[in-house]
Amino acid sequence: MRNHGWGLGLNYEKKIADYLSVKGNLGHMTHLTGLRDVYNTTVSISLFLNYYPSSSGLDKLYISAGNGCEFMNYFGSGELPNTARDTLIHITPQLGWKFNLFEIIVIDLSSGYKFIVANTGNYRDIKDLVNPGLRFGLNFSVFFSRLKKEEADE
């Protein structure tokens, strides 16, 4: 993203059958906009269905499709839009690979394409904020519960 800011995200993935899982994401981000002294805070919620063709676990190659909603609020001392809120709905197909390291760490490399299907469009440059189009991701997870289990086994 070209705008300076910070964000936090949480996700939870649950295996629902062999080769299939559902993953939910919740995120928050605050950053600059293209307008002087106007800032944006966003809360996003998304849900994905993941298919793992080469593994019955939650690792290796996966194909994913999901959708989400972003709730945006503009604030600051600059020229705010008449309606200082926007809502955006997107659909995102993805392709990724998960690597297991040391039994407690998972590295997730992914790529996808974010299609915006609905947008309230109150802020004139919303597409610069939400970055539709091609996306690349690098995520890692640490499973502390597995670490405790290994310590108990020793």
C-alpha positions in Angstrom: 0.0 0.0 0.0 1.3 3.5 -0.9 -0.2 5.2 2.2 1.6 5.3 5.5 -0.1 3.8 8.4 -0.4 0.8 10.7 -2.7 -2.2 11.0 -3.5 -5.3 12.9 -5.2 -8.5 11.8 -6.4 -11.8 13.2 -7.5 -14.9 11.4 -8.8 -18.3 12.3 -8.8 -21.3 10.0 -10.9 -24.5 10.7 -10.7 -27.7 8.8 -14.3 -28.7 7.9 -13.5 -31.9 5.8 -10.4 -33.5 4.3 -8.9 -31.1 1.8 -11.3 -28.3 2.8 -11.2 -25.5 5.4 -13.0 -22.2 6.2 -10.9 -19.1 7.2 -12.2 -15.9 8.8 -10.2 -12.7 8.9 -10.7 -9.5 11.0 -8.5 -6.5 10.5 -8.0 -2.9 11.5 -5.9 -0.3 9.8 -5.3 3.5 10.2 -3.5 5.4 7.5 -3.1 8.6 5.4 -5.3 9.3 2.5 -4.6 11.3 -0.7 -6.0 14.4 0.9 -3.9 16.7 3.1 -4.6 16.2 6.8 -7.3 13.6 6.1 -6.9 10.1 7.7 -8.7 6.8 7.3 -9.5 4.1 9.8 -10.8 0.8 8.5 -12.3 -2.3 9.9 -12.5 -5.3 7.6 -14.2 -8.7 7.9 -13.7 -11.5 5.4 -14.5 -15.2 5.0 -12.7 -17.7 2.7 -13.2 -21.3 1.6 -9.8 -23.0 1.1 -9.3 -26.2 -0.9 -6.0 -28.2 -0.4 -5.7 -30.5 -3.4 -2.4 -32.1 -2.4 -2.9 -32.4 1.4 -5.7 -33.5 3.8 -4.2 -31.1 6.4 -4.0 -27.3 6.3 -0.7 -27.1 4.5 1.0 -27.2 1.0 -0.9 -25.9 -2.1 -4.3 -24.3 -1.6 -6.9 -22.6 -3.8 -9.1 -20.2 -2.1 -12.1 -18.0 -2.8 -13.8 -15.5 -0.4 -15.4 -12.2 0.1 -15.2 -9.4 2.6 -16.5 -6.1 3.6 -14.5 -3.0 4.6 -16.0 -0.2 6.8 -14.0 3.0 6.4 -14.2 6.2 8.4 -12.4 9.5 7.4 -11.3 12.0 10.0 -8.8 14.9 10.4 -8.6 18.6 10.0 -8.5 18.6 6.2 -11.2 18.7 3.6 -13.5 15.8 4.5 -16.0 14.3 2.1 -19.7 15.2 2.8 -20.2 11.7 4.1 -17.2 10.7 6.1 -17.8 6.9 5.7 -17.5 4.3 3.0 -18.4 0.7 2.7 -16.8 -1.7 0.2 -17.5 -5.3 -0.6 -15.0 -7.4 -2.5 -14.5 -11.0 -3.9 -11.0 -12.4 -3.9 -9.8 -15.6 -5.4 -6.3 -16.7 -4.2 -3.6 -19.3 -4.8 -1.1 -20.1 -2.0 1.3 -22.5 -0.4 1.9 -23.1 3.3 5.2 -24.4 4.7 5.6 -26.0 8.1 8.8 -25.2 10.0 9.8 -26.8 13.3 6.2 -28.1 13.9 5.2 -24.7 15.5 5.6 -22.2 12.6 3.7 -22.0 9.4 4.7 -19.7 6.5 2.0 -18.8 4.0 2.9 -17.4 0.6 -0.1 -16.3 -1.5 -1.3 -14.4 -4.5 -4.8 -13.3 -5.4 -6.9 -10.7 -7.2 -9.3 -8.4 -5.3 -12.5 -7.5 -7.3 -14.6 -4.7 -5.8 -18.2 -5.6 -6.4 -19.9 -2.8 -4.4 -18.6 0.6 -3.2 -20.5 3.6 -1.6 -17.8 5.8 -3.2 -18.1 8.8 -0.9 -14.4 9.4 -1.0 -13.3 10.2 -4.5 -10.0 8.2 -4.4 -11.3 5.1 -2.5 -9.6 2.7 -5.0 -6.2 4.2 -4.0 -7.0 3.2 -0.4 -8.2 -0.3 -0.8 -5.8 -1.4 -3.5 -8.0 -3.6 -5.7 -6.3 -5.9 -8.2 -3.3 -8.2 -7.9 -2.2 -8.9 -4.4 0.7 -10.8 -2.9 0.9 -12.0 0.7 3.4 -13.4 3.2 2.1 -14.4 6.5 3.5 -16.5 9.3 1.8 -18.2 12.3 3.3 -19.5 15.5 1.3 -22.3 17.3 2.2 -21.9 20.9 -0.2 -24.8 21.8 2.1 -27.2 19.8 5.1 -25.9 21.7 3.5 -26.6 25.1 2.5 -30.1 23.9 6.2 -30.8 22.9 7.4 -29.6 26.3 4.9 -31.9 28.0 6.1 -34.9 26.0 9.7 -34.4 27.1 
